[in-house]
């Protein structure tokens, strides 16, 4: 999926579906990090690195 498509999906989920209230709250507080599941381990990364992580298979939110 192209970068624009991933950004659009993420923005839709956060702004319209409110899938995770902590992300919505973080955006209002201008938090610049997000949790992802990277190779089975939860990591906190800068939002600027999110798309590249999603491109190689990492998932948004903490691992379960």
C-alpha positions, 0 to 999 in steps of 0.5 A: 500500500502506498504511503498516502493510503496508510496515512489516510487509513491511520487518520480515519481510524484516529479522527473518525472511528476513535479506535484508541482514545489514548492516541486521540488524547496524545494527538491533542497533547502533541505527543510525537511518539506512538507504540507499535508491535515490532517483531513481537515486541512493543516499541515506542517510536517517533511518529516520523518513523511510523510509515516506514515501520508499517511498510515492513510489517510492524503493527500499530499499538502494543503487542498482545 
